[in-house]
Amino acid sequence: MPPSSHTADGPGQVWCWDITSPPGAVRGLFFYLYLIIDLDSREIVGWEVYAQETAAHAARLVQRAVLAEGGIGNPLILHADNGSPQTGSTLMAMLDRLGVIPSYSRPRVSDDNACAETLFRTLKYRPAYPVGGFANLTAARAWVLAFVRWYNTEHRHSALRFVTPEQRHSGADVGILARRQALCEQALAAHPERWRGAVRDWTGPHPGR
């Protein structure tokens, strides 16, 4: 579900971000995965794995993501939890410089950043996720890179009517879903006995739009 106070009807309007701490192979050692996801398209627009959790790392990641997405000068809300890296002065200064509006979850409300939390769950339940921990920072970054490529370009997202985040982000989902709708209607017309009523509406409103 989207943050309670924000909606988006296209990509590049609201981003959600958070940090999770995948374990290392040594007991007590953790790495820190920073992830930014577009609320509308669910595409991962920025990520990095660091050995520390700091506002300075977050600031650099947000800057790279905004530049890569061509977000300079465009209204953008960045939604996050209330942790110290998310509210640190270094990040706040960067957001002000980029013209990004910060937004935060309400105190003691667990589902105000549900998109990011759901993404972390998807990541940790991937079959190849190393339950014994990552051997080192390089291994962690390589694994997350492969995950991001799979998630953005191959994963048929249930919240997006089973198109990929990349297809939604680029607008290609409109044609894909229209063709899917036409195919289902053709199948219904050819064999109405196989259907219970009307076909599913693939082209209606989407979550976040």
PyMOL CGO cylinders between C-alpha atoms (Angstrom):
from pymol import cmd
from pymol.cgo import CYLINDER

trace = [
    CYLINDER, 0.00, 0.00, 0.00, 1.23, 3.58, -0.63, 0.3, 1, 1, 1, 1, 1, 1,
    CYLINDER, 1.23, 3.58, -0.63, 2.18, 5.95, 2.18, 0.3, 1, 1, 1, 1, 1, 1,
    CYLINDER, 2.18, 5.95, 2.18, -1.05, 7.22, 3.74, 0.3, 1, 1, 1, 1, 1, 1,
    CYLINDER, -1.05, 7.22, 3.74, -0.50, 10.87, 2.80, 0.3, 1, 1, 1, 1, 1, 1,
    CYLINDER, -0.50, 10.87, 2.80, 0.82, 10.48, -0.75, 0.3, 1, 1, 1, 1, 1, 1,
    CYLINDER, 0.82, 10.48, -0.75, -0.43, 9.27, -4.11, 0.3, 1, 1, 1, 1, 1, 1,
    CYLINDER, -0.43, 9.27, -4.11, 1.22, 9.31, -7.53, 0.3, 1, 1, 1, 1, 1, 1,
    CYLINDER, 1.22, 9.31, -7.53, -0.25, 9.14, -11.04, 0.3, 1, 1, 1, 1, 1, 1,
    CYLINDER, -0.25, 9.14, -11.04, 3.08, 8.64, -12.77, 0.3, 1, 1, 1, 1, 1, 1,
    CYLINDER, 3.08, 8.64, -12.77, 6.73, 7.85, -12.10, 0.3, 1, 1, 1, 1, 1, 1,
    CYLINDER, 6.73, 7.85, -12.10, 9.10, 10.39, -10.61, 0.3, 1, 1, 1, 1, 1, 1,
    CYLINDER, 9.10, 10.39, -10.61, 6.56, 11.97, -8.26, 0.3, 1, 1, 1, 1, 1, 1,
    CYLINDER, 6.56, 11.97, -8.26, 6.97, 10.04, -5.01, 0.3, 1, 1, 1, 1, 1, 1,
    CYLINDER, 6.97, 10.04, -5.01, 9.88, 7.84, -4.00, 0.3, 1, 1, 1, 1, 1, 1,
    CYLINDER, 9.88, 7.84, -4.00, 10.09, 5.64, -0.91, 0.3, 1, 1, 1, 1, 1, 1,
    CYLINDER, 10.09, 5.64, -0.91, 13.37, 4.56, 0.60, 0.3, 1, 1, 1, 1, 1, 1,
    CYLINDER, 13.37, 4.56, 0.60, 14.69, 2.56, 3.51, 0.3, 1, 1, 1, 1, 1, 1,
    CYLINDER, 14.69, 2.56, 3.51, 17.71, 0.65, 4.80, 0.3, 1, 1, 1, 1, 1, 1,
    CYLINDER, 17.71, 0.65, 4.80, 17.91, -3.02, 5.66, 0.3, 1, 1, 1, 1, 1, 1,
    CYLINDER, 17.91, -3.02, 5.66, 20.89, -4.86, 7.14, 0.3, 1, 1, 1, 1, 1, 1,
    CYLINDER, 20.89, -4.86, 7.14, 21.76, -8.18, 5.44, 0.3, 1, 1, 1, 1, 1, 1,
    CYLINDER, 21.76, -8.18, 5.44, 24.18, -10.22, 7.54, 0.3, 1, 1, 1, 1, 1, 1,
    CYLINDER, 24.18, -10.22, 7.54, 27.79, -11.00, 6.81, 0.3, 1, 1, 1, 1, 1, 1,
    CYLINDER, 27.79, -11.00, 6.81, 29.26, -14.47, 7.06, 0.3, 1, 1, 1, 1, 1, 1,
    CYLINDER, 29.26, -14.47, 7.06, 30.84, -13.57, 10.41, 0.3, 1, 1, 1, 1, 1, 1,
    CYLINDER, 30.84, -13.57, 10.41, 28.54, -13.49, 13.43, 0.3, 1, 1, 1, 1, 1, 1,
    CYLINDER, 28.54, -13.49, 13.43, 27.70, -9.90, 14.39, 0.3, 1, 1, 1, 1, 1, 1,
    CYLINDER, 27.70, -9.90, 14.39, 28.79, -8.42, 11.05, 0.3, 1, 1, 1, 1, 1, 1,
    CYLINDER, 28.79, -8.42, 11.05, 26.17, -6.65, 8.95, 0.3, 1, 1, 1, 1, 1, 1,
    CYLINDER, 26.17, -6.65, 8.95, 26.07, -4.69, 5.72, 0.3, 1, 1, 1, 1, 1, 1,
    CYLINDER, 26.07, -4.69, 5.72, 23.60, -1.91, 4.97, 0.3, 1, 1, 1, 1, 1, 1,
    CYLINDER, 23.60, -1.91, 4.97, 21.45, -1.96, 1.85, 0.3, 1, 1, 1, 1, 1, 1,
    CYLINDER, 21.45, -1.96, 1.85, 20.00, 1.43, 0.89, 0.3, 1, 1, 1, 1, 1, 1,
    CYLINDER, 20.00, 1.43, 0.89, 17.10, 1.14, -1.59, 0.3, 1, 1, 1, 1, 1, 1,
    CYLINDER, 17.10, 1.14, -1.59, 14.93, 3.77, -3.28, 0.3, 1, 1, 1, 1, 1, 1,
    CYLINDER, 14.93, 3.77, -3.28, 11.71, 2.66, -5.01, 0.3, 1, 1, 1, 1, 1, 1,
    CYLINDER, 11.71, 2.66, -5.01, 9.32, 4.69, -7.17, 0.3, 1, 1, 1, 1, 1, 1,
    CYLINDER, 9.32, 4.69, -7.17, 5.84, 4.62, -5.63, 0.3, 1, 1, 1, 1, 1, 1,
    CYLINDER, 5.84, 4.62, -5.63, 3.98, 4.55, -8.94, 0.3, 1, 1, 1, 1, 1, 1,
    CYLINDER, 3.98, 4.55, -8.94, 6.07, 2.13, -10.99, 0.3, 1, 1, 1, 1, 1, 1,
    CYLINDER, 6.07, 2.13, -10.99, 7.65, 0.15, -8.11, 0.3, 1, 1, 1, 1, 1, 1,
    CYLINDER, 7.65, 0.15, -8.11, 10.94, 0.38, -10.02, 0.3, 1, 1, 1, 1, 1, 1,
    CYLINDER, 10.94, 0.38, -10.02, 14.12, 0.48, -7.97, 0.3, 1, 1, 1, 1, 1, 1,
    CYLINDER, 14.12, 0.48, -7.97, 15.62, 3.83, -8.98, 0.3, 1, 1, 1, 1, 1, 1,
    CYLINDER, 15.62, 3.83, -8.98, 18.59, 3.81, -6.62, 0.3, 1, 1, 1, 1, 1, 1,
    CYLINDER, 18.59, 3.81, -6.62, 20.48, 1.39, -4.42, 0.3, 1, 1, 1, 1, 1, 1,
    CYLINDER, 20.48, 1.39, -4.42, 23.82, 0.81, -2.75, 0.3, 1, 1, 1, 1, 1, 1,
    CYLINDER, 23.82, 0.81, -2.75, 25.35, -1.48, -0.15, 0.3, 1, 1, 1, 1, 1, 1,
    CYLINDER, 25.35, -1.48, -0.15, 27.65, 0.08, 2.43, 0.3, 1, 1, 1, 1, 1, 1,
    CYLINDER, 27.65, 0.08, 2.43, 29.50, -1.11, 5.50, 0.3, 1, 1, 1, 1, 1, 1,
    CYLINDER, 29.50, -1.11, 5.50, 28.01, 1.71, 7.60, 0.3, 1, 1, 1, 1, 1, 1,
    CYLINDER, 28.01, 1.71, 7.60, 24.62, 3.35, 8.09, 0.3, 1, 1, 1, 1, 1, 1,
    CYLINDER, 24.62, 3.35, 8.09, 25.04, 7.13, 7.69, 0.3, 1, 1, 1, 1, 1, 1,
    CYLINDER, 25.04, 7.13, 7.69, 23.16, 10.15, 6.39, 0.3, 1, 1, 1, 1, 1, 1,
    CYLINDER, 23.16, 10.15, 6.39, 26.15, 10.97, 4.15, 0.3, 1, 1, 1, 1, 1, 1,
    CYLINDER, 26.15, 10.97, 4.15, 25.78, 7.68, 2.28, 0.3, 1, 1, 1, 1, 1, 1,
    CYLINDER, 25.78, 7.68, 2.28, 22.06, 8.34, 1.92, 0.3, 1, 1, 1, 1, 1, 1,
    CYLINDER, 22.06, 8.34, 1.92, 22.72, 11.82, 0.55, 0.3, 1, 1, 1, 1, 1, 1,
    CYLINDER, 22.72, 11.82, 0.55, 25.07, 10.53, -2.14, 0.3, 1, 1, 1, 1, 1, 1,
    CYLINDER, 25.07, 10.53, -2.14, 22.60, 7.80, -3.14, 0.3, 1, 1, 1, 1, 1, 1,
    CYLINDER, 22.60, 7.80, -3.14, 19.68, 10.23, -3.46, 0.3, 1, 1, 1, 1, 1, 1,
    CYLINDER, 19.68, 10.23, -3.46, 21.81, 12.63, -5.49, 0.3, 1, 1, 1, 1, 1, 1,
    CYLINDER, 21.81, 12.63, -5.49, 22.81, 9.90, -7.94, 0.3, 1, 1, 1, 1, 1, 1,
    CYLINDER, 22.81, 9.90, -7.94, 19.22, 8.67, -8.27, 0.3, 1, 1, 1, 1, 1, 1,
    CYLINDER, 19.22, 8.67, -8.27, 17.82, 12.15, -8.92, 0.3, 1, 1, 1, 1, 1, 1,
    CYLINDER, 17.82, 12.15, -8.92, 20.47, 12.86, -11.56, 0.3, 1, 1, 1, 1, 1, 1,
    CYLINDER, 20.47, 12.86, -11.56, 20.00, 9.44, -13.22, 0.3, 1, 1, 1, 1, 1, 1,
    CYLINDER, 20.00, 9.44, -13.22, 16.22, 9.88, -13.38, 0.3, 1, 1, 1, 1, 1, 1,
    CYLINDER, 16.22, 9.88, -13.38, 16.40, 13.46, -14.67, 0.3, 1, 1, 1, 1, 1, 1,
    CYLINDER, 16.40, 13.46, -14.67, 14.64, 14.71, -11.56, 0.3, 1, 1, 1, 1, 1, 1,
    CYLINDER, 14.64, 14.71, -11.56, 16.37, 18.09, -11.20, 0.3, 1, 1, 1, 1, 1, 1,
    CYLINDER, 16.37, 18.09, -11.20, 13.70, 20.79, -11.21, 0.3, 1, 1, 1, 1, 1, 1,
    CYLINDER, 13.70, 20.79, -11.21, 10.80, 18.34, -11.06, 0.3, 1, 1, 1, 1, 1, 1,
    CYLINDER, 10.80, 18.34, -11.06, 8.62, 18.15, -7.93, 0.3, 1, 1, 1, 1, 1, 1,
    CYLINDER, 8.62, 18.15, -7.93, 9.59, 15.01, -6.03, 0.3, 1, 1, 1, 1, 1, 1,
    CYLINDER, 9.59, 15.01, -6.03, 8.64, 13.71, -2.59, 0.3, 1, 1, 1, 1, 1, 1,
    CYLINDER, 8.64, 13.71, -2.59, 11.04, 11.34, -0.83, 0.3, 1, 1, 1, 1, 1, 1,
    CYLINDER, 11.04, 11.34, -0.83, 9.27, 9.28, 1.83, 0.3, 1, 1, 1, 1, 1, 1,
    CYLINDER, 9.27, 9.28, 1.83, 11.10, 7.42, 4.59, 0.3, 1, 1, 1, 1, 1, 1,
    CYLINDER, 11.10, 7.42, 4.59, 11.00, 6.16, 8.15, 0.3, 1, 1, 1, 1, 1, 1,
    CYLINDER, 11.00, 6.16, 8.15, 12.29, 8.26, 11.03, 0.3, 1, 1, 1, 1, 1, 1,
    CYLINDER, 12.29, 8.26, 11.03, 15.72, 6.68, 11.52, 0.3, 1, 1, 1, 1, 1, 1,
    CYLINDER, 15.72, 6.68, 11.52, 18.82, 8.82, 12.03, 0.3, 1, 1, 1, 1, 1, 1,
    CYLINDER, 18.82, 8.82, 12.03, 20.23, 8.31, 8.48, 0.3, 1, 1, 1, 1, 1, 1,
    CYLINDER, 20.23, 8.31, 8.48, 16.84, 9.36, 7.07, 0.3, 1, 1, 1, 1, 1, 1,
    CYLINDER, 16.84, 9.36, 7.07, 16.70, 12.56, 9.13, 0.3, 1, 1, 1, 1, 1, 1,
    CYLINDER, 16.70, 12.56, 9.13, 20.40, 13.49, 9.29, 0.3, 1, 1, 1, 1, 1, 1,
    CYLINDER, 20.40, 13.49, 9.29, 21.52, 17.03, 8.46, 0.3, 1, 1, 1, 1, 1, 1,
    CYLINDER, 21.52, 17.03, 8.46, 23.73, 15.89, 5.55, 0.3, 1, 1, 1, 1, 1, 1,
    CYLINDER, 23.73, 15.89, 5.55, 20.77, 14.30, 3.80, 0.3, 1, 1, 1, 1, 1, 1,
    CYLINDER, 20.77, 14.30, 3.80, 18.50, 17.26, 4.59, 0.3, 1, 1, 1, 1, 1, 1,
    CYLINDER, 18.50, 17.26, 4.59, 21.00, 19.64, 3.02, 0.3, 1, 1, 1, 1, 1, 1,
    CYLINDER, 21.00, 19.64, 3.02, 21.19, 17.49, -0.10, 0.3, 1, 1, 1, 1, 1, 1,
    CYLINDER, 21.19, 17.49, -0.10, 17.41, 17.30, -0.43, 0.3, 1, 1, 1, 1, 1, 1,
    CYLINDER, 17.41, 17.30, -0.43, 17.18, 21.07, -0.12, 0.3, 1, 1, 1, 1, 1, 1,
    CYLINDER, 17.18, 21.07, -0.12, 19.86, 21.50, -2.81, 0.3, 1, 1, 1, 1, 1, 1,
    CYLINDER, 19.86, 21.50, -2.81, 18.02, 19.11, -5.16, 0.3, 1, 1, 1, 1, 1, 1,
    CYLINDER, 18.02, 19.11, -5.16, 14.57, 20.56, -4.48, 0.3, 1, 1, 1, 1, 1, 1,
    CYLINDER, 14.57, 20.56, -4.48, 13.30, 17.25, -3.07, 0.3, 1, 1, 1, 1, 1, 1,
    CYLINDER, 13.30, 17.25, -3.07, 10.56, 17.38, -0.44, 0.3, 1, 1, 1, 1, 1, 1,
    CYLINDER, 10.56, 17.38, -0.44, 11.19, 15.05, 2.54, 0.3, 1, 1, 1, 1, 1, 1,
    CYLINDER, 11.19, 15.05, 2.54, 8.31, 13.04, 4.02, 0.3, 1, 1, 1, 1, 1, 1,
    CYLINDER, 8.31, 13.04, 4.02, 8.30, 10.74, 7.04, 0.3, 1, 1, 1, 1, 1, 1,
    CYLINDER, 8.30, 10.74, 7.04, 6.22, 7.95, 8.50, 0.3, 1, 1, 1, 1, 1, 1,
    CYLINDER, 6.22, 7.95, 8.50, 3.98, 8.78, 11.42, 0.3, 1, 1, 1, 1, 1, 1,
    CYLINDER, 3.98, 8.78, 11.42, 5.30, 7.77, 14.84, 0.3, 1, 1, 1, 1, 1, 1,
    CYLINDER, 5.30, 7.77, 14.84, 4.32, 4.26, 15.92, 0.3, 1, 1, 1, 1, 1, 1,
    CYLINDER, 4.32, 4.26, 15.92, 2.65, 3.51, 12.54, 0.3, 1, 1, 1, 1, 1, 1,
    CYLINDER, 2.65, 3.51, 12.54, 4.14, 0.37, 11.04, 0.3, 1, 1, 1, 1, 1, 1,
    CYLINDER, 4.14, 0.37, 11.04, 2.72, 0.49, 7.50, 0.3, 1, 1, 1, 1, 1, 1,
    CYLINDER, 2.72, 0.49, 7.50, 3.49, 4.05, 6.34, 0.3, 1, 1, 1, 1, 1, 1,
    CYLINDER, 3.49, 4.05, 6.34, 6.47, 2.81, 4.32, 0.3, 1, 1, 1, 1, 1, 1,
    CYLINDER, 6.47, 2.81, 4.32, 4.96, -0.47, 3.19, 0.3, 1, 1, 1, 1, 1, 1,
    CYLINDER, 4.96, -0.47, 3.19, 6.32, -0.37, -0.38, 0.3, 1, 1, 1, 1, 1, 1,
    CYLINDER, 6.32, -0.37, -0.38, 9.90, -0.40, 0.85, 0.3, 1, 1, 1, 1, 1, 1,
    CYLINDER, 9.90, -0.40, 0.85, 9.19, -3.05, 3.47, 0.3, 1, 1, 1, 1, 1, 1,
    CYLINDER, 9.19, -3.05, 3.47, 7.47, -5.28, 0.92, 0.3, 1, 1, 1, 1, 1, 1,
    CYLINDER, 7.47, -5.28, 0.92, 10.43, -4.93, -1.43, 0.3, 1, 1, 1, 1, 1, 1,
    CYLINDER, 10.43, -4.93, -1.43, 12.81, -6.05, 1.32, 0.3, 1, 1, 1, 1, 1, 1,
    CYLINDER, 12.81, -6.05, 1.32, 10.62, -9.07, 1.94, 0.3, 1, 1, 1, 1, 1, 1,
    CYLINDER, 10.62, -9.07, 1.94, 10.74, -9.96, -1.77, 0.3, 1, 1, 1, 1, 1, 1,
    CYLINDER, 10.74, -9.96, -1.77, 14.52, -9.63, -1.69, 0.3, 1, 1, 1, 1, 1, 1,
    CYLINDER, 14.52, -9.63, -1.69, 15.03, -11.81, 1.37, 0.3, 1, 1, 1, 1, 1, 1,
    CYLINDER, 15.03, -11.81, 1.37, 12.70, -14.53, 0.08, 0.3, 1, 1, 1, 1, 1, 1,
    CYLINDER, 12.70, -14.53, 0.08, 14.51, -14.93, -3.24, 0.3, 1, 1, 1, 1, 1, 1,
    CYLINDER, 14.51, -14.93, -3.24, 15.70, -18.57, -3.56, 0.3, 1, 1, 1, 1, 1, 1,
    CYLINDER, 15.70, -18.57, -3.56, 19.32, -17.47, -4.08, 0.3, 1, 1, 1, 1, 1, 1,
    CYLINDER, 19.32, -17.47, -4.08, 19.42, -15.20, -1.01, 0.3, 1, 1, 1, 1, 1, 1,
    CYLINDER, 19.42, -15.20, -1.01, 22.47, -16.29, 1.04, 0.3, 1, 1, 1, 1, 1, 1,
    CYLINDER, 22.47, -16.29, 1.04, 20.93, -17.25, 4.37, 0.3, 1, 1, 1, 1, 1, 1,
    CYLINDER, 20.93, -17.25, 4.37, 24.41, -17.82, 5.76, 0.3, 1, 1, 1, 1, 1, 1,
    CYLINDER, 24.41, -17.82, 5.76, 25.34, -14.22, 5.08, 0.3, 1, 1, 1, 1, 1, 1,
    CYLINDER, 25.34, -14.22, 5.08, 27.47, -12.42, 2.49, 0.3, 1, 1, 1, 1, 1, 1,
    CYLINDER, 27.47, -12.42, 2.49, 31.19, -13.18, 2.46, 0.3, 1, 1, 1, 1, 1, 1,
    CYLINDER, 31.19, -13.18, 2.46, 32.15, -9.52, 2.02, 0.3, 1, 1, 1, 1, 1, 1,
    CYLINDER, 32.15, -9.52, 2.02, 30.95, -6.15, 0.74, 0.3, 1, 1, 1, 1, 1, 1,
    CYLINDER, 30.95, -6.15, 0.74, 31.84, -7.00, -2.86, 0.3, 1, 1, 1, 1, 1, 1,
    CYLINDER, 31.84, -7.00, -2.86, 29.73, -10.17, -2.73, 0.3, 1, 1, 1, 1, 1, 1,
    CYLINDER, 29.73, -10.17, -2.73, 26.81, -8.28, -1.22, 0.3, 1, 1, 1, 1, 1, 1,
    CYLINDER, 26.81, -8.28, -1.22, 26.92, -5.62, -3.93, 0.3, 1, 1, 1, 1, 1, 1,
    CYLINDER, 26.92, -5.62, -3.93, 27.13, -8.22, -6.71, 0.3, 1, 1, 1, 1, 1, 1,
    CYLINDER, 27.13, -8.22, -6.71, 24.13, -10.12, -5.35, 0.3, 1, 1, 1, 1, 1, 1,
    CYLINDER, 24.13, -10.12, -5.35, 22.00, -6.99, -4.98, 0.3, 1, 1, 1, 1, 1, 1,
    CYLINDER, 22.00, -6.99, -4.98, 22.93, -5.86, -8.50, 0.3, 1, 1, 1, 1, 1, 1,
    CYLINDER, 22.93, -5.86, -8.50, 21.61, -9.16, -9.89, 0.3, 1, 1, 1, 1, 1, 1,
    CYLINDER, 21.61, -9.16, -9.89, 18.48, -8.86, -7.75, 0.3, 1, 1, 1, 1, 1, 1,
    CYLINDER, 18.48, -8.86, -7.75, 17.75, -5.32, -8.95, 0.3, 1, 1, 1, 1, 1, 1,
    CYLINDER, 17.75, -5.32, -8.95, 18.12, -6.34, -12.59, 0.3, 1, 1, 1, 1, 1, 1,
    CYLINDER, 18.12, -6.34, -12.59, 15.74, -9.26, -12.06, 0.3, 1, 1, 1, 1, 1, 1,
    CYLINDER, 15.74, -9.26, -12.06, 13.23, -7.23, -10.07, 0.3, 1, 1, 1, 1, 1, 1,
    CYLINDER, 13.23, -7.23, -10.07, 13.08, -4.28, -12.46, 0.3, 1, 1, 1, 1, 1, 1,
    CYLINDER, 13.08, -4.28, -12.46, 13.14, -6.16, -15.77, 0.3, 1, 1, 1, 1, 1, 1,
    CYLINDER, 13.14, -6.16, -15.77, 11.74, -9.68, -15.16, 0.3, 1, 1, 1, 1, 1, 1,
    CYLINDER, 11.74, -9.68, -15.16, 9.55, -9.69, -12.07, 0.3, 1, 1, 1, 1, 1, 1,
    CYLINDER, 9.55, -9.69, -12.07, 5.84, -9.57, -13.00, 0.3, 1, 1, 1, 1, 1, 1,
    CYLINDER, 5.84, -9.57, -13.00, 4.58, -7.44, -10.12, 0.3, 1, 1, 1, 1, 1, 1,
    CYLINDER, 4.58, -7.44, -10.12, 1.16, -8.35, -8.71, 0.3, 1, 1, 1, 1, 1, 1,
    CYLINDER, 1.16, -8.35, -8.71, 0.48, -4.71, -7.74, 0.3, 1, 1, 1, 1, 1, 1,
    CYLINDER, 0.48, -4.71, -7.74, 1.12, -3.67, -11.35, 0.3, 1, 1, 1, 1, 1, 1,
    CYLINDER, 1.12, -3.67, -11.35, -1.26, -6.15, -12.96, 0.3, 1, 1, 1, 1, 1, 1,
    CYLINDER, -1.26, -6.15, -12.96, 1.66, -8.47, -13.68, 0.3, 1, 1, 1, 1, 1, 1,
    CYLINDER, 1.66, -8.47, -13.68, 3.87, -6.25, -15.77, 0.3, 1, 1, 1, 1, 1, 1,
    CYLINDER, 3.87, -6.25, -15.77, 7.44, -5.49, -14.73, 0.3, 1, 1, 1, 1, 1, 1,
    CYLINDER, 7.44, -5.49, -14.73, 8.40, -2.30, -12.88, 0.3, 1, 1, 1, 1, 1, 1,
    CYLINDER, 8.40, -2.30, -12.88, 10.52, -1.27, -15.87, 0.3, 1, 1, 1, 1, 1, 1,
    CYLINDER, 10.52, -1.27, -15.87, 7.52, -1.63, -18.20, 0.3, 1, 1, 1, 1, 1, 1,
    CYLINDER, 7.52, -1.63, -18.20, 5.41, 0.49, -15.86, 0.3, 1, 1, 1, 1, 1, 1,
    CYLINDER, 5.41, 0.49, -15.86, 8.16, 3.08, -15.40, 0.3, 1, 1, 1, 1, 1, 1,
    CYLINDER, 8.16, 3.08, -15.40, 8.64, 3.53, -19.15, 0.3, 1, 1, 1, 1, 1, 1,
    CYLINDER, 8.64, 3.53, -19.15, 4.92, 3.54, -19.98, 0.3, 1, 1, 1, 1, 1, 1,
    CYLINDER, 4.92, 3.54, -19.98, 5.16, 0.32, -22.01, 0.3, 1, 1, 1, 1, 1, 1,
    CYLINDER, 5.16, 0.32, -22.01, 2.58, -1.25, -19.67, 0.3, 1, 1, 1, 1, 1, 1,
    CYLINDER, 2.58, -1.25, -19.67, -0.25, 0.64, -21.38, 0.3, 1, 1, 1, 1, 1, 1,
    CYLINDER, -0.25, 0.64, -21.38, 0.19, -1.20, -24.68, 0.3, 1, 1, 1, 1, 1, 1,
    CYLINDER, 0.19, -1.20, -24.68, 0.96, -4.53, -22.99, 0.3, 1, 1, 1, 1, 1, 1,
    CYLINDER, 0.96, -4.53, -22.99, -2.20, -4.43, -20.88, 0.3, 1, 1, 1, 1, 1, 1,
    CYLINDER, -2.20, -4.43, -20.88, -4.33, -3.28, -23.81, 0.3, 1, 1, 1, 1, 1, 1,
    CYLINDER, -4.33, -3.28, -23.81, -3.14, -6.27, -25.86, 0.3, 1, 1, 1, 1, 1, 1,
    CYLINDER, -3.14, -6.27, -25.86, -3.75, -8.58, -22.90, 0.3, 1, 1, 1, 1, 1, 1,
    CYLINDER, -3.75, -8.58, -22.90, -7.28, -7.19, -22.55, 0.3, 1, 1, 1, 1, 1, 1,
    CYLINDER, -7.28, -7.19, -22.55, -8.00, -7.71, -26.26, 0.3, 1, 1, 1, 1, 1, 1,
    CYLINDER, -8.00, -7.71, -26.26, -6.68, -11.28, -26.14, 0.3, 1, 1, 1, 1, 1, 1,
    CYLINDER, -6.68, -11.28, -26.14, -8.91, -12.17, -23.19, 0.3, 1, 1, 1, 1, 1, 1,
    CYLINDER, -8.91, -12.17, -23.19, -11.96, -10.67, -24.88, 0.3, 1, 1, 1, 1, 1, 1,
    CYLINDER, -11.96, -10.67, -24.88, -11.22, -12.65, -28.04, 0.3, 1, 1, 1, 1, 1, 1,
    CYLINDER, -11.22, -12.65, -28.04, -10.97, -15.83, -25.98, 0.3, 1, 1, 1, 1, 1, 1,
    CYLINDER, -10.97, -15.83, -25.98, -14.28, -15.06, -24.29, 0.3, 1, 1, 1, 1, 1, 1,
    CYLINDER, -14.28, -15.06, -24.29, -15.99, -14.49, -27.63, 0.3, 1, 1, 1, 1, 1, 1,
    CYLINDER, -15.99, -14.49, -27.63, -14.61, -17.72, -29.06, 0.3, 1, 1, 1, 1, 1, 1,
    CYLINDER, -14.61, -17.72, -29.06, -15.41, -19.93, -26.04, 0.3, 1, 1, 1, 1, 1, 1,
    CYLINDER, -15.41, -19.93, -26.04, -17.88, -18.23, -23.68, 0.3, 1, 1, 1, 1, 1, 1,
    CYLINDER, -17.88, -18.23, -23.68, -18.59, -21.55, -21.96, 0.3, 1, 1, 1, 1, 1, 1,
    CYLINDER, -18.59, -21.55, -21.96, -15.09, -21.50, -20.45, 0.3, 1, 1, 1, 1, 1, 1,
    CYLINDER, -15.09, -21.50, -20.45, -15.63, -18.23, -18.61, 0.3, 1, 1, 1, 1, 1, 1,
    CYLINDER, -15.63, -18.23, -18.61, -17.64, -17.20, -15.59, 0.3, 1, 1, 1, 1, 1, 1,
    CYLINDER, -17.64, -17.20, -15.59, -18.98, -13.83, -16.65, 0.3, 1, 1, 1, 1, 1, 1,
    CYLINDER, -18.98, -13.83, -16.65, -16.84, -11.01, -18.02, 0.3, 1, 1, 1, 1, 1, 1,
    CYLINDER, -16.84, -11.01, -18.02, -13.08, -11.16, -18.41, 0.3, 1, 1, 1, 1, 1, 1,
    CYLINDER, -13.08, -11.16, -18.41, -10.80, -9.42, -15.96, 0.3, 1, 1, 1, 1, 1, 1,
    CYLINDER, -10.80, -9.42, -15.96, -10.28, -5.70, -16.57, 0.3, 1, 1, 1, 1, 1, 1,
    CYLINDER, -10.28, -5.70, -16.57, -6.56, -5.39, -17.28, 0.3, 1, 1, 1, 1, 1, 1,
    CYLINDER, -6.56, -5.39, -17.28, -6.60, -1.74, -18.36, 0.3, 1, 1, 1, 1, 1, 1,
    CYLINDER, -6.60, -1.74, -18.36, -8.44, -0.03, -15.48, 0.3, 1, 1, 1, 1, 1, 1,
    CYLINDER, -8.44, -0.03, -15.48, -6.92, 2.20, -12.78, 0.3, 1, 1, 1, 1, 1, 1,
    CYLINDER, -6.92, 2.20, -12.78, -3.73, 1.01, -11.15, 0.3, 1, 1, 1, 1, 1, 1,
    CYLINDER, -3.73, 1.01, -11.15, -2.67, 1.32, -7.51, 0.3, 1, 1, 1, 1, 1, 1,
    CYLINDER, -2.67, 1.32, -7.51, -0.98, 4.68, -7.05, 0.3, 1, 1, 1, 1, 1, 1,
    CYLINDER, -0.98, 4.68, -7.05, -2.54, 6.20, -10.18, 0.3, 1, 1, 1, 1, 1, 1,
]
cmd.load_cgo(trace, "trace")
